[in-house]
Every structure is written in structure tokens, then in C-alpha cells.
Amino acid sequence: MKILMDESGNGNGSQPLIVGAVELGDDADDVEQLVRDLYKRLGTRRDLAGMPGFEEFREKGFHSATDPVEVSVPFLELIRSLIFRAYMVVTDRTRVPGRTELQRIEYMYVKLLSDLLIRYRNDESELICCIEQNQGLGPIVDRLPDTATKRAYATLGKVAQLPELKISIVTKTECMSAAIVDYVMSAVTRWIQDGSPADAGKRSTRGFRQIEPFISVLYSFEHGRLASRKEPLH
């Protein structure tokens, strides 16, 4: 089982802090190729040369914060054509332990990974997690397999056969499909910053609803479950 992970809002107190995971299952290689094919097609468009964000896209790949609409729109269309599950934990930094942002992020990674280990304990022998490279995450990543597994065992409170957790750091160019996590979290960020509206007349709501069918769990440490397959936004 392949899982792509990333965080959003790190170091920006005006944004919610999110740690997200996208489970691609057996289609991971096919999805990666689809993303790379789209990257190649868009990267050859001469009419976009000089457009803000386009040269960065050509150099590093898809990134929701800087991609021009000529890039983001087709990428979102690709995302909506895929089959995947997204899991996210979010905080406004008031109910997550840790004095530093890095400590909060580590706690959130451990929480999300332990939940995934429990979720897949009867179905998978290993979870292969690729975390997008981010400065300062190195020491965290080294600890995650052990700390997340221990938390999962503590949560279950009994002897269980958990998947083996294998984690690696990847760059945008090594794993271009990791941008799916980035785009999903961006839609969630805009929706939360707008007050989590259900009004379809709001742009943030429409953006959220585009990715909502793929959300298995969106959990807030302050407000509980915000969205899930069982409880979609109305």
C-alpha cells in the first residue's frame, strides 16, 4: 500500500496547520505516470512562457500555491478522474501539544500514521509512505515508524498484527503525484479559512466539494470530524 504525505500551513499562523495523506493503493505507479504525462504536456506550452509561476512549475512540478490557472485547472481535472482516499488532521494550534511548529507537526504525523496502521491492520502487510521533502523534517521522519507503531498498539490496547511502516523523503520531481496531497490540502485550507461554509455560492465551498468525494476523514483537533465519506458536506 503506497501513501503520499505532506503538511500545509507550516510556519504560517494565519493558516490552519494540516497533515494530509493520500492512499493510492495498487494504482500508484499508473497515477504517477498520468501526472508526469500531464506535466510534460503542459511544460511544452510556449504560450505560458513568462507567466508567473509557470517557470517554477517547469522546474519543480505542480504546486497549488504558485501554479497558474492554465496549470491548476487541468491538474484538478486529472485529480477528479482518479480513485484515491484522502486522510487529514488539522489544527488551529490551540489543542495540539508542542511548543514549536515542528513538535506540533510531529504529533500530527504520529496521530495520522497510527490511525492508518490501525485502519489497514487486517488488509496490508506494509505501508509505504512517501513524505514530500521539507526542511527540518529529517529527525521527525527517522522517529515516525517507531512512534506511530507504538501509538497504534497503545490505541488498540491488545496484541495486533500491524503493517510494517516504511517511510522515505521524496522531492517533487521524484514523486510528482505527491502534488495531489498539496492540492487537496489547499482546497481544505481555503474552505476552513472561509469559515467552513456549506453555501454553494461561495467559491471555497465549490472548491472543497470538488475534492470532498475523496476524503475518507478530515479531523480537527479542536472541533472533531469536519468531513468524511459517511458525513459529507450538505
C-alpha positions in Angstrom: 0.0 0.0 0.0 1.5 3.3 -1.1 0.6 6.5 0.8 1.7 10.0 -0.1 2.0 12.6 2.8 2.7 16.3 3.2 1.9 19.2 5.6 0.4 22.6 4.9 0.4 25.9 6.8 3.8 25.2 8.4 5.1 28.4 9.9 2.1 30.5 8.8 0.0 31.3 11.8 -2.8 32.8 9.6 -3.4 29.3 8.1 -4.6 26.1 9.7 -1.9 23.5 10.1 -2.7 20.4 8.2 -1.0 17.0 7.8 -2.5 15.0 5.0 -2.2 11.6 3.4 -3.4 10.2 0.1 -3.7 6.5 -0.4 -3.3 5.4 -4.0 -3.2 1.6 -3.5 -2.3 -0.6 -6.4 -2.7 2.3 -8.9 0.2 4.3 -7.5 2.5 3.7 -10.5 -0.2 4.4 -13.0 -1.2 7.7 -11.2 2.4 8.8 -11.1 2.7 8.2 -14.9 -0.5 10.2 -15.6 0.8 13.1 -13.5 4.1 13.0 -15.4 2.4 12.9 -18.8 0.3 16.0 -17.9 3.4 17.7 -16.6 5.2 17.1 -19.9 2.2 18.3 -22.0 1.8 21.5 -20.0 5.5 22.1 -19.8 5.8 22.4 -23.6 3.2 25.2 -23.9 5.1 28.2 -25.3 2.1 30.5 -24.8 2.6 30.2 -21.0 6.3 31.2 -21.0 6.9 34.2 -18.7 3.6 33.7 -16.8 4.0 34.0 -13.0 4.5 30.6 -11.6 5.0 28.8 -14.9 8.7 28.6 -14.9 8.7 27.4 -11.3 6.2 24.7 -12.4 8.5 23.6 -15.2 11.4 23.4 -12.8 9.8 21.7 -9.8 6.4 20.3 -10.8 2.8 21.0 -9.6 2.3 23.3 -6.6 -1.1 24.7 -5.8 0.2 28.0 -4.2 2.1 29.1 -7.4 0.6 27.2 -10.4 -1.2 29.5 -12.9 -4.8 28.5 -13.7 -3.6 27.1 -17.0 -1.8 24.5 -15.0 -4.0 24.1 -11.9 -7.3 23.6 -13.8 -6.1 20.6 -15.9 -4.4 19.1 -12.8 -7.6 19.4 -10.8 -9.4 17.7 -13.7 -6.9 14.9 -13.5 -7.3 14.6 -9.8 -11.1 14.3 -10.1 -10.7 11.4 -12.6 -8.6 9.3 -10.2 -9.5 6.9 -7.5 -7.9 7.6 -4.1 -8.6 8.2 -0.5 -7.5 11.3 1.5 -7.0 11.4 5.2 -6.2 14.7 7.0 -5.8 16.1 10.5 -6.0 19.8 11.1 -5.5 22.2 13.9 -5.7 25.9 14.7 -2.7 25.3 17.1 -4.7 25.5 20.3 -5.3 21.8 21.0 -2.2 20.2 19.7 0.7 19.6 22.1 4.1 21.1 21.3 5.8 24.4 21.9 7.2 24.6 18.3 5.6 24.1 14.9 7.9 21.2 14.3 6.7 19.5 17.5 3.1 20.0 16.5 3.7 18.6 13.1 5.4 15.5 14.5 2.5 14.9 16.8 0.1 15.2 13.9 2.1 12.8 11.7 2.2 10.3 14.5 -1.6 10.6 15.0 -2.4 10.2 11.3 0.1 7.4 10.7 -1.1 5.4 13.8 -4.7 5.7 12.6 -3.7 4.4 9.1 -1.8 1.5 10.7 -4.9 0.6 12.6 -7.2 1.1 9.6 -5.1 -1.3 7.4 -4.1 -3.8 10.0 -6.1 -6.6 8.6 -5.6 -5.8 4.9 -1.9 -4.9 4.4 1.5 -6.3 5.4 3.2 -2.9 4.9 2.5 0.7 4.4 5.0 2.6 2.1 4.8 6.2 2.9 6.4 9.0 0.9 6.7 12.3 2.6 7.5 15.4 0.5 10.8 16.9 1.3 10.6 19.8 3.7 13.4 21.5 5.6 13.6 20.3 9.2 11.6 17.1 8.9 14.6 14.7 8.8 14.8 13.9 12.5 11.0 13.5 12.6 10.9 11.1 9.8 13.6 8.9 11.4 11.4 8.5 14.5 8.0 8.1 12.9 7.9 4.4 12.2 8.6 3.6 15.8 6.5 6.2 17.5 3.5 5.8 15.2 3.6 2.0 15.6 3.8 2.3 19.4 0.8 4.7 19.4 -1.2 2.3 17.3 -0.5 -0.6 19.7 -1.4 1.7 22.7 -4.7 2.7 21.0 -5.7 -0.8 20.2 -4.9 -1.9 23.8 -4.3 -5.5 22.7 -1.9 -7.6 20.7 -2.4 -6.9 17.0 -0.6 -7.6 13.7 0.1 -4.1 12.3 1.5 -3.4 8.8 5.2 -2.6 8.7 5.7 1.1 8.3 8.3 2.2 5.7 8.9 5.9 5.3 11.0 7.9 2.8 11.5 11.5 1.9 10.9 12.4 -1.7 11.3 15.6 -3.8 8.6 16.9 -6.1 10.4 15.7 -9.1 10.9 12.2 -7.7 7.3 11.8 -6.9 5.1 14.2 -8.9 1.9 12.6 -7.7 2.6 13.9 -4.2 1.1 17.2 -5.5 -2.3 15.5 -5.2 -1.9 15.9 -1.4 -0.9 19.5 -1.8 -3.9 20.4 -3.9 -6.3 18.6 -1.6 -5.0 20.4 1.5 -5.1 23.7 -0.3 -8.8 23.3 -1.0 -9.4 22.4 2.6 -7.3 25.4 3.8 -9.4 27.8 1.8 -12.6 26.3 3.0 -11.6 26.4 6.7 -10.3 30.0 6.4 -13.6 31.0 4.9 -15.4 29.6 8.0 -16.2 26.1 6.6 -19.3 27.2 4.8 -21.9 24.9 3.2 -23.2 27.6 0.9 -22.5 26.5 -2.7 -22.5 30.1 -3.7 -19.1 30.5 -2.1 -16.0 29.7 -4.1 -14.3 28.0 -1.2 -17.3 25.6 -0.8 -17.3 24.7 -4.5 -13.5 24.1 -4.3 -14.0 21.9 -1.3 -16.8 19.9 -2.9 -14.6 19.1 -5.8 -12.3 17.1 -3.6 -14.7 16.1 -0.9 -15.7 12.7 -2.5 -12.1 11.6 -2.0 -12.0 12.5 1.7 -12.2 9.5 4.0 -11.6 11.6 7.1 -10.9 15.3 7.8 -10.4 15.6 11.6 -9.9 18.8 13.6 -8.2 18.5 17.0 -10.4 21.4 18.1 -13.8 20.6 16.5 -13.8 16.9 15.8 -14.7 15.4 12.5 -15.3 18.0 9.8 -16.0 15.7 6.9 -16.0 12.0 6.0 -17.5 9.7 3.5 -20.2 9.0 6.0 -20.8 12.6 6.7 -20.5 14.7 3.5 -21.0 18.4 3.4 -24.6 19.4 2.7 
